[in-house]
């Protein structure tokens, strides 16, 4: 795993080769990286073949005690929750297979870029008899429309990038069918950085909005009023008003 920070944006490259399995150790490392004191936005990257193939089934099948299995699933749950609780934007660039837990990690992000290719994205838990807890289903339902939710969550379909975008697994496809993944990934990374910087510039209003979106919390209108009179907000408003006056 390689981690770099650029202009308050932490780029987490989960692995330049291999399946990027979400083992307990890897999941814990990623959780530790989701530190708002160190960065204000996070971008997840896989490699050109695999974003993440999810949990390591060898770890699960070799676990002989209930608490060992609980640790594996529980740590994945904590990772997904850490993504949702991170105050800044979390963006995933899915340029390879995103299966099961890997798909959930992408869905736990606030925005997902994809690119054309032969890779697939989807949830296969039902095919091997694994439950989807309510907290994980909540992550899916935040991204997938009601019309597609039952299919995506239960039918174990593996979607092409184009299908994934139509179903809501991907927000935006980058590049075209004949552009190489390396170039598309580079473009997606630049777009992700610009999007992250936009939300960083928005400041606390974005933080509050994300919390409301994720947890459906109540909003104190006094915060809105106080923020309106803040020096930073007034400065931004004046810039917008000035640009409108020139049109």
N, C-alpha and C positions, 0 to 999 in steps of 0.2 A: 504494500500500500504506500502510495506516495502522496504527500500533502504539501501544498504551497499556498501562500497567502499573497494576494495581489489587491491592493487598494481596499482593504477590509473584506475581501472576498476570499473565502477558503475553498480551494479546489481539491477535492478528495478523489484521487485516481485509485480505484480499488484494486487494480492489478492490470498490468499491460499484457498479460497472457493468463490462460487458465479460466476456470469457471467462476472465480470470485465468490466462492461459497461463504455464506454468512455463519461461520462457525462462532462459537461463544467468544473466543478470543478476538476475532475480527470485529464482531458486533460491538464488543466492549470498547475496542479501540476507536471505532467510529463514534460511539456515544461520547467518548471523552473529547473527540474533536468538535462536537457540537456545543461549543463554548462561546456564548455571546460576548464574553469579555475579551476573547481573542479575535473575533471576526463578526461582521454584521450580516453576512450572507454566506451560503454554502452551495457549491456545485458538485454533484456526484457524476463521476465518469467511470465507465467500465473499459473494455477494450473493443476492438472492431468485430469480435466474435461473440463476446458475452458481456452483458451489463452485470448481471448476477443470476446464477442458477438457484439461488435460495439456500435453504438449509442443507447441510451435509447429511445425506441419508445414512452414510456409514456410521456417523456419530450416533444417530438415532437408533440404528439397529444394533449397535454394540453396547448401548446403554442398558444396564440390567436392573436398575433401580428406578422407581417412580421419580425420586428427587433429581436424578440425572436427566430424565426426559423433561421434567418440569423446568430445569435450568436452561435447557436448549430452547424450548418454546418461550419461556419467560423472558430470556435475554432478547430474542427476536422482538417480542412485544414491547420491551423497553426501548429498543432501537427505533421502532416505528413511532412510539410515543414521543421520543426525543426529537424526532424530525418535526412532528406536529407542534411540539411545545417550544421549539426554537423560535426566538422572537423575530428573527429576520427571515428573508425568503430562502427557501430550499429548492433548488432546481436540479433536475436529473436530465442527463443526456444519454438517451437509450439508443446505442448504436449496435447492440448485439442482443442475444437472447436475454429476456427478463422473465424468468419462470418462478412461479410459486412465491416464495419469500422475496425473491428479487423483484418480481412484479409488484408486490406489496410495498417494497422500499421505494420504488418509483412512484407509486400511487400516493405514498405518504408525503411526497414532495409537493410543493405548491404549484410547480409548473414543470412540464415534461417536453423536451425536444426529442424527436425521433428522426430517423433517416431511412431511406429506401435500402432494401437488401433482402436476403433470404432468411434472416433471423425471425424469431417469433416471440410473442409476448402473451402471457396468460397465466391463469390460476389452475393448477391441477390437483388441488387438495382432495376434492371429492373422488377423484380416480383412485387414490390410494387410501381412502377411508379416513382422512384427517379432517377434524372439525375446523370450522372458521369461527373463532370466538367473536363476540359482539364488538370488541374494540377493533378487531381487524376488519370486520364487516362494515363498521362505521367509516373506516378509511376508504373502502371500496365505494360505498354509497355517496361519499363526498365528491367523487370524481365521475362516477358512472350514472347516467340518467336512469330514472325509474324504469323506462322501457327496456333498457339493456341490462339492468342490474342482475336479474335472476339468471339470465343466460351466462353472463360473465362470471358470476360467483359459483354457479353450480354445474355448468356443462363442460368444463375443462377444455374449452376450445383454445387453440393456440393461434393467435391472430397475426397476420402479416402486418407490416408497418401501416399500410393504407387502411386495413380493417381496424387496426388498433386506434388510429386517429378517429375513424367514424364512430367507434364505440366509446370514445372518451378516455381510453388508456393513455393516449398521446395527445397533447394539446396542439402541437405544431410540427409538421414534417419539414425538414431542411434539405435543400438540394433537390436533385431529380434522379430518375431511375438510372441514368448513365453516368452520374458523377461519382467519383470514388468516395469511399467512406472516410478516408483520411481527410479529404478536402471538406466533406460535409461536416465532419466532427469539428474541424477548425472553425467553420462558419458558425456552427451551433454554439461553440464555446464563446465566440465573440458576442453572439446574440444574447447568450446567458449572462455574460458579464455586464452588458448594457442594461438588461432587464433588472439584474441584481442591483446595479448602481442607481437605477431609477427608484427602486423601493428603499434603498439606503437613504437616498436624498429625501424621500417622503418622511422619514424619521418616525417619531412616536405614533402618528396616526396610522401608519401601516402596521406597527406592532399591535396596536389595539384592535385594528380591523382583523388581523390574522387570528388573534385570540377569540374574537367574536365569531368568526367563521368556523373555527375548529371546535369551539366549546359552547356556541350559542349562548354566550353570557349576556347579561343585561348591560346597557350602556348608560353612563352618567352624562347627561347633556351639559353639565357644568364644565366637564373636561373639554367638550367641543368649544364652548364659549371662551374659556380661558385660553385655549390654543389659538383661537381666532385672533385674539389680541396680542399674541406673542410676537416678538420682534422678527423672528425667523419667518413666521407665516405671513406677516404684513409685507415683508421684503419680497416674498414669492408672489404675492397678490399684485404688488406694484409692477413687477416684471411682466406679469400676464396682462395687466391693464395697459401697460405701455406698448406691448406688442399688438394688442387689439386696436389701439388708437392709430397705429401706423397703417392698418389695412384699409 
